[in-house]
Structures are given as structure tokens and as C-alpha cells.
Amino acid sequence: MKNKLQINNIEVGIKPKKNSDDFISLTDMAKWKSKNSPDQIVANWMRTNFTISFLGLWEIQNNPNFNPLEFEGFKNQAGENSFLMSLRFTS
């Protein structure tokens, strides 16, 4: 069963996770900014220095297999025009 929130007249999906916090759909949230291309909003957000730094901290705290030395390469490129972080959408 999918749960939903109504935020600023946009329906945002929530995917419950067993024994943990729920996942909230970033794509649904991005529809507030662009109904026709929310994927581009998320892709641009993924490229920022702030997002990459946040993801690195999250990985350090939650992923025992995280490789911080390899991550430094991503972090150093974040925010540059040539940097692209690919997305994998799941349903």
C-alpha cells in the first residue's frame, strides 16, 4: 500500500520501509517546481556541493562498505558544469 502526503497541492508518495524510516519521493516533491520535468529538478539538485556533502555524511554513518577515498573524487567534482550524477529511479 502506498501512502501519500498532500503538500502545496502536490501529491507526494511515501514508501514505508520495514523497521525503519519511510522514504519520501523526491520526484513528487520536485513537481512543485516543474510539473513537466521533475526529473531535471532532482538531477540538478544531485549535482550541488551541498547535496554531495550530505550524501557523503549519510554514507559514512549508514554504510559500513563506504569508501571515503573514492568519494573524495565525486566531492571534488561536484558543482562543476561537467559533473553529472546519474539517477536510478525505482518504483
C-alpha positions in Angstrom: 0.0 0.0 0.0 1.4 3.4 -1.0 0.9 6.3 1.4 0.7 9.8 0.2 1.0 13.4 1.6 -0.6 16.5 0.2 1.9 19.3 0.1 1.2 22.6 -1.7 -1.4 20.9 -3.8 1.1 18.2 -4.9 0.6 14.6 -4.0 3.9 13.2 -2.6 4.4 9.5 -2.4 5.7 7.7 0.7 7.1 4.2 0.6 7.1 2.6 4.0 10.1 0.6 5.0 10.1 -2.2 7.5 11.6 -1.4 10.9 13.0 1.9 9.7 12.2 5.4 8.5 9.9 5.8 5.4 11.1 7.0 2.0 9.6 10.2 0.5 9.6 10.7 -3.2 11.9 13.5 -4.3 10.5 13.3 -7.8 7.0 14.0 -6.4 8.3 16.9 -4.4 10.1 18.3 -7.4 6.7 18.5 -9.2 6.1 21.6 -7.1 8.8 23.4 -9.1 8.2 21.7 -12.5 5.3 19.5 -13.2 6.6 18.6 -16.7 10.2 17.7 -15.8 10.7 16.9 -12.1 13.5 14.6 -13.1 15.6 17.6 -14.2 15.0 19.3 -10.9 16.2 16.3 -9.0 19.1 15.8 -11.3 20.2 19.4 -10.8 19.8 19.1 -7.1 22.0 15.9 -7.1 24.9 17.9 -8.7 25.3 20.5 -5.9 28.2 20.6 -3.5 25.8 20.6 -0.6 23.9 17.5 -1.7 27.1 15.6 -2.4 28.5 16.5 1.0 25.2 15.4 2.6 25.3 12.1 0.8 28.9 11.5 1.9 28.0 12.1 5.6 24.9 9.9 5.3 27.1 7.1 3.7 29.7 7.4 6.4 27.1 7.0 9.1 25.0 4.3 7.4 27.1 2.3 5.0 29.9 0.1 6.5 31.2 -0.6 3.0 31.5 3.1 2.1 34.8 4.1 0.5 35.6 7.7 1.6 38.7 7.9 -0.6 36.8 7.1 -3.7 34.1 9.5 -2.6 36.6 12.4 -2.5 36.7 12.3 -6.3 33.0 12.8 -6.6 33.1 15.5 -3.9 35.9 17.4 -5.6 33.9 17.5 -9.0 30.5 18.4 -7.5 29.1 21.7 -8.7 31.2 21.8 -11.9 29.4 22.1 -15.2 30.9 18.8 -16.4 29.8 16.9 -13.2 26.8 14.6 -13.7 25.4 12.4 -11.0 23.2 9.7 -12.6 19.9 8.7 -11.0 18.3 5.3 -10.7 14.6 5.5 -10.4 12.8 2.7 -8.6 9.2 2.0 -8.2 
